[in-house]
Amino acid sequence: MTARARIRAGCERYVAERIRLCETRSLIGPEGSPLSRGSGETSLSNPMAVAKPQMPDHHHSATRTVYTKISEEGELSMKDKKDFSRREFLKDSAAAGAGLALAGGLAPSRVLGANDRIRVGVLGTGQRAQYLMTLFKRVPSTEIVAVCDVYEPHRDKALGIAGPDAKACLDYREALDLKDVDAVIIGAPDHWHKTMLVDAVRAGKDVYCEKPIMHSIDEGTEMVRAVEESRRVVQSGMQQRSWEHYQLGKHIVDSGKLGRVTFVHTYWYQNYLTPKGWNELSETDTSKLDWKRFCGNAPEQPFTPEKFVWWRFFWDFGGGILTDLLTHWIDVIQWYMGQTAPKTASTTGGLYLMKWQCPDTITAAYEFPGDFIVTYTGAMNGGIDDGGIEFRGNEATLKIDRSHLAVYPEGQKSVPGWLAPEPEIFVRSERDGTADHVKNFLDCVRSRKTPNAPIQAGFEAARTSWIGNIALKRGMKVAWDATKNRAVS
């Protein structure tokens, strides 16, 4: 059996078992009666070819949709897993050469026993970092021992999460000098990532670095080199790689279920024009902010509340919508499709609502090796629909976002005509994969294995976003020259 066939077989078993369990627990018919075996039944002879679930009966409120649910605890909400588990499936796929086995051999700063505590420092303690701190603290035998930020209110909030015994620092290098720090979280603005990460790995610390890992392609190249030389464990903040339904989506694509994928559309919409956003601007206390340290290696410039609160959308500190949002989705796309960089990029955007430098409304198109195109649309004028990805193949379409996965086979017709077709496979996740991503990182700090989103994955995702920004700034289509590590017109 070929590697591809073995991967498909494993995927079929994985999906079929979950749908079978859903059938026994979640499918109900009219009046609450169990559905008879038939149109909603999984074909065990061809488990991926699940029969189309029946459409809702207009005389009854019950919906006959096949679905699997992933709970807040991270387990499928079914007790009977019997003779098949995700672990077995991953084992089968790895044996088939799917690249799921993680390499080991990373250098420890100290040998950690099973009961030894992992001591963590936090470099940059804004809202995202504070959330990460709560997740780190939930993992047994993990403690936050240092928090660093140039803004005192952020530092104080982080200290409240870490506990009174943690050290509060203005300069991040104080945390790196602490011998009892095993790992650091980098939650500072993008323009600080390269300096902090390189200093951290050279100081013998493992690193969890928020996305995008770098502020330019050249910075990313230097960061990858520093990590490889140091042999530290580095996890980039691409948490979809640890999210169970995203992992399932990868297996579905690998199985060939979608057929030939030639078009991928992705989108993300948010709204910064909210009372909360404006309050953050008005509440900034400049007397408690070291603005010069905040700017760091960026050009010296006067303070504005917009630059401090919405730094992601000013070129000196961030990369706008593409690096802030697209980076997550393009990582999933390149992961699923087995690509590391596009061939070309075209981007257009405008600044219509916000007092920023980067566009608040944007669209980008990428051509990739392997004969497929990716389009992205993003806007900051409203959060309806949020964000997601559509992989369109000639045999089926996969739609995935942070709460759902759905597969729609080709050839389905709406019944009646005004209703959309029902998905063949539907998975709902009610958890945040960031918790799994944090645990994967801490597990690798102990085991010295490569984490789910190593530095190279973070670099490749952010690089594609920056290629899009280069096209935007030049106002023309650009091609990526891998030999020169440059985007060329």
RAPE-V5223 format. One record per residue. RES is the residue in one letter. PSI is psi in radians with two decimals (* if undefined). D_LAST is the distance of its C-alpha to the last C-alpha in Angstrom with 1 decimal. Layout:
# RAPE-V5223
res;psi;d_last
RES;PSI;D_LAST
RES;PSI;D_LAST
This chain:
# RAPE-V5223
res;psi;d_last
M;2.35;44.9
T;2.84;41.1
A;-0.74;39.1
R;-0.71;37.4
A;-0.67;40.9
R;-0.68;42.3
I;-0.78;39.5
R;-0.73;40.2
A;-0.74;43.9
G;-0.72;43.6
C;-0.73;41.4
E;-0.76;44.0
R;-0.75;46.9
Y;-0.89;45.1
V;-0.76;44.4
A;-0.69;47.7
E;-0.71;49.8
R;-0.69;48.3
I;-0.64;48.8
R;-0.76;52.3
L;-0.63;53.2
C;-0.68;51.9
E;-0.67;54.1
T;-0.34;57.1
R;-0.49;56.5
S;-0.29;54.3
L;2.20;55.1
I;2.66;57.9
G;-2.96;59.2
P;2.54;61.1
E;0.27;63.7
G;0.15;62.2
S;2.64;63.4
P;2.52;61.5
L;2.46;59.3
S;2.67;60.9
R;2.38;59.0
G;-1.96;57.0
S;-0.42;54.0
G;0.18;52.7
E;2.47;53.5
T;2.28;51.1
S;1.90;51.5
L;-0.35;52.1
S;-0.43;51.8
N;1.33;48.2
P;-0.51;47.5
M;-0.37;43.9
A;1.11;45.2
V;2.30;46.9
A;2.55;48.7
K;2.20;47.5
P;2.61;49.4
Q;2.57;51.8
M;2.80;50.7
P;2.44;52.7
D;2.12;56.2
H;-0.16;56.5
H;-0.05;60.1
H;2.68;59.3
S;-0.28;57.1
A;2.41;56.2
T;2.28;52.7
R;1.13;52.5
T;2.25;49.0
V;2.18;48.5
Y;2.79;46.7
T;2.52;46.6
K;2.29;46.6
I;2.16;45.4
S;3.02;47.6
E;-0.51;47.0
E;-0.08;48.6
G;0.03;45.9
E;2.60;48.3
L;2.44;48.5
S;0.99;51.3
M;2.31;53.5
K;-0.54;56.2
D;1.66;56.7
K;-0.23;54.0
K;-2.16;56.5
D;0.22;55.2
F;2.46;51.5
S;2.82;49.2
R;-0.62;45.5
R;-0.73;46.2
E;-0.69;47.5
F;-0.78;44.5
L;-0.63;42.1
K;-0.78;44.4
D;-0.78;44.2
S;-0.69;40.4
A;-0.72;40.0
A;-0.45;42.5
A;0.04;40.4
G;0.48;37.4
A;-0.07;35.5
G;0.37;34.4
L;-0.37;36.5
A;2.42;38.7
L;2.42;37.6
A;2.64;37.6
G;-2.83;40.1
G;0.30;40.7
L;2.62;39.3
A;2.29;41.3
P;2.58;43.6
S;-0.54;44.5
R;2.70;47.9
V;2.12;49.6
L;2.19;50.0
G;3.00;52.9
A;-0.53;53.1
N;-0.02;54.8
D;2.49;53.0
R;2.43;51.2
I;2.14;47.4
R;2.21;47.0
V;2.39;43.8
G;2.64;42.4
V;2.10;40.0
L;1.75;37.4
G;1.97;36.5
T;0.77;39.0
G;-2.90;37.6
Q;-0.79;38.3
R;-0.77;36.2
A;-0.66;37.6
Q;-0.69;41.1
Y;-0.76;40.7
L;-0.68;39.6
M;-0.74;42.6
T;-0.62;45.0
L;-0.71;43.5
F;-0.73;43.8
K;-0.40;47.4
R;-0.35;48.4
V;2.19;47.8
P;2.56;51.1
S;0.66;51.5
T;2.35;48.5
E;2.59;48.9
I;2.10;46.8
V;-0.17;48.1
A;2.47;45.7
V;2.36;43.6
C;2.30;41.3
D;2.67;39.7
V;-0.09;39.4
Y;2.03;40.9
E;-0.75;44.6
P;-0.66;45.0
H;-0.74;42.3
R;-0.72;44.1
D;-0.73;47.4
K;-0.73;46.4
A;-0.67;45.0
L;-0.62;48.2
G;-0.59;50.2
I;-0.75;48.3
A;-0.67;48.6
G;2.77;52.2
P;-0.33;54.3
D;-0.17;54.1
A;2.64;50.4
K;2.31;49.2
A;2.28;47.2
C;2.56;44.7
L;-0.68;42.7
D;2.16;40.7
Y;-0.44;39.0
R;-0.39;40.0
E;-0.66;43.6
A;-0.68;43.0
L;-0.44;41.3
D;-0.24;44.4
L;2.16;46.7
K;-0.41;48.0
D;0.17;48.9
V;2.07;45.3
D;-0.60;44.1
A;2.77;40.8
V;2.62;38.8
I;2.23;36.9
I;1.87;33.8
G;0.29;33.7
A;2.93;32.4
P;2.77;29.3
D;-0.67;26.0
H;-0.17;25.5
W;-0.22;28.8
H;-0.82;28.0
K;-0.87;26.7
T;-0.82;29.6
M;-0.76;32.2
L;-0.80;31.2
V;-0.78;31.0
D;-0.67;34.3
A;-0.85;35.9
V;-0.57;35.3
R;-0.38;36.4
A;0.07;39.5
G;0.36;40.2
K;2.48;39.5
D;2.74;38.0
V;2.32;35.4
Y;1.92;34.7
C;2.19;31.4
E;2.73;30.3
K;2.80;26.9
P;2.54;24.1
I;-0.40;25.1
M;2.89;22.5
H;-0.02;20.9
S;2.85;17.7
I;-0.71;16.3
D;-0.70;17.8
E;-0.77;21.0
G;-0.69;21.2
T;-0.75;20.9
E;-0.66;23.8
M;-0.76;25.8
V;-0.77;25.7
R;-0.75;26.9
A;-0.69;29.7
V;-0.75;30.9
E;-0.70;31.1
E;-0.61;33.0
S;-0.42;35.3
R;0.62;36.0
R;2.77;36.4
V;2.10;36.3
V;2.15;33.3
Q;2.13;32.8
S;2.62;29.7
G;0.90;30.6
M;1.28;29.4
Q;-0.24;32.9
Q;-0.49;32.3
R;-0.27;32.5
S;0.01;36.2
W;2.19;37.0
E;-0.73;39.3
H;-0.42;38.2
Y;-0.64;34.5
Q;-0.70;35.8
L;-0.73;37.7
G;-0.69;34.6
K;-0.76;32.9
H;-0.63;36.0
I;-0.79;36.1
V;-0.79;32.6
D;-0.54;33.4
S;-0.28;36.6
G;0.10;35.0
K;-0.63;36.7
L;-0.17;33.8
G;-2.51;33.2
R;2.01;29.7
V;2.05;27.3
T;-0.18;24.4
F;2.26;23.7
V;2.17;23.9
H;2.37;24.1
T;2.70;24.6
Y;2.73;25.6
W;2.17;27.2
Y;2.32;29.1
Q;3.02;31.1
N;1.89;33.1
Y;-0.12;33.3
L;1.08;35.5
T;2.77;38.7
P;-0.65;41.8
K;-0.77;40.9
G;-0.76;37.6
W;-0.60;39.2
N;-0.66;42.1
E;-0.64;39.9
L;-0.84;38.6
S;-0.41;42.2
E;-0.06;43.7
T;2.16;41.5
D;1.75;44.1
T;-0.38;42.4
S;-0.28;45.6
K;0.27;44.8
L;2.26;41.1
D;1.55;39.9
W;-0.63;36.8
K;-0.75;35.9
R;-0.64;35.9
F;-0.80;33.9
C;-0.64;31.1
G;-2.13;31.3
N;0.07;28.4
A;2.77;26.7
P;2.48;27.2
E;2.36;30.8
Q;2.74;31.2
P;2.64;34.0
F;2.44;35.1
T;2.56;34.6
P;-0.62;35.9
E;-0.74;32.6
K;-0.60;30.6
F;-0.81;33.3
V;-0.73;33.9
W;0.73;30.4
W;-0.46;28.4
R;-0.37;26.0
F;0.44;24.5
F;2.26;24.0
W;-0.53;20.9
D;-0.36;23.2
F;-0.44;25.0
G;-2.87;23.1
G;0.26;20.0
G;-2.80;21.4
I;-0.69;22.1
L;-0.80;19.3
T;-0.48;20.6
D;-0.69;24.2
L;-0.90;24.7
L;-0.58;22.0
T;-0.72;22.2
H;-0.87;25.7
W;-0.66;24.9
I;-0.49;21.7
D;-0.79;23.9
V;-0.76;26.5
I;-0.85;24.1
Q;-0.61;22.7
W;-0.89;26.3
Y;-0.70;27.8
M;-0.05;25.3
G;0.59;25.1
Q;2.74;21.4
T;-0.30;19.8
A;2.64;16.0
P;2.89;13.9
K;-0.75;11.8
T;2.85;9.4
A;2.47;9.9
S;2.31;10.6
T;2.45;12.9
T;2.57;15.3
G;2.94;18.3
G;2.82;21.0
L;1.77;23.8
Y;-0.47;27.0
L;-0.66;29.8
M;2.79;29.4
K;1.13;29.5
W;-3.05;26.4
Q;-0.74;22.9
C;2.63;21.0
P;2.53;21.2
D;-0.10;24.4
T;2.25;23.2
I;2.65;20.0
T;2.47;18.6
A;2.60;15.8
A;2.35;15.1
Y;2.41;14.1
E;2.35;14.5
F;2.66;16.4
P;2.64;17.9
G;0.09;21.4
D;1.01;20.6
F;2.75;20.6
I;2.51;18.8
V;2.28;19.2
T;2.59;19.5
Y;2.38;20.6
T;2.41;22.4
G;2.51;23.9
A;2.63;26.1
M;0.52;28.6
N;-0.03;31.1
G;2.59;33.3
G;0.16;33.9
I;2.35;35.4
D;-0.30;34.1
D;-2.04;32.6
G;2.73;30.0
G;-3.09;29.8
I;2.49;28.0
E;2.05;28.8
F;1.96;28.3
R;1.91;29.0
G;2.98;30.4
N;-0.11;32.4
E;-0.42;35.5
A;2.83;35.3
T;2.33;33.2
L;2.16;33.2
K;2.27;33.0
I;2.41;33.1
D;-2.89;33.2
R;-0.01;35.1
S;-0.20;38.5
H;2.70;38.3
L;2.32;37.3
A;2.45;38.1
V;2.20;37.7
Y;1.95;38.3
P;2.62;39.0
E;2.68;38.1
G;-0.13;41.0
Q;2.52;42.5
K;2.57;43.9
S;2.37;44.9
V;1.94;48.6
P;3.08;49.6
G;-0.45;46.6
W;-0.04;45.7
L;2.47;45.3
A;2.66;42.2
P;2.66;42.8
E;2.55;44.0
P;2.60;41.8
E;-0.67;43.1
I;2.31;42.3
F;2.19;42.3
V;2.31;42.2
R;2.27;42.6
S;2.29;41.9
E;0.45;43.8
R;2.92;42.6
D;2.07;39.7
G;-0.17;38.1
T;-0.62;37.4
A;-0.73;41.1
D;-0.62;40.5
H;-0.74;37.4
V;-0.80;39.4
K;-0.71;42.2
N;-0.74;40.0
F;-0.85;38.7
L;-0.63;42.3
D;-0.70;43.5
C;-0.50;41.0
V;-0.65;42.0
R;-0.78;45.5
S;-0.34;44.6
R;0.44;41.7
K;2.90;39.7
T;2.28;36.0
P;3.05;35.6
N;-0.57;34.0
A;1.29;30.7
P;3.04;30.2
I;-0.66;27.7
Q;-0.71;25.2
A;-0.76;25.3
G;-0.70;24.8
F;-0.82;21.8
E;-0.66;20.1
A;-0.83;20.7
A;-0.59;19.6
R;-0.78;16.4
T;-0.69;15.4
S;-0.73;16.4
W;-0.55;14.4
I;-0.70;11.1
G;-0.69;12.2
N;-0.62;13.0
I;-0.75;9.7
A;-0.69;8.4
L;-0.83;11.7
K;-0.62;11.5
R;-0.30;8.4
G;0.51;9.9
M;2.87;7.2
K;2.40;6.5
V;2.71;4.5
A;2.57;6.2
W;2.13;8.8
D;1.75;10.0
A;-0.56;13.6
T;-0.59;15.0
K;-0.11;13.1
N;0.77;13.3
R;2.61;9.9
A;2.23;6.9
V;2.56;3.8
S;*;0.0
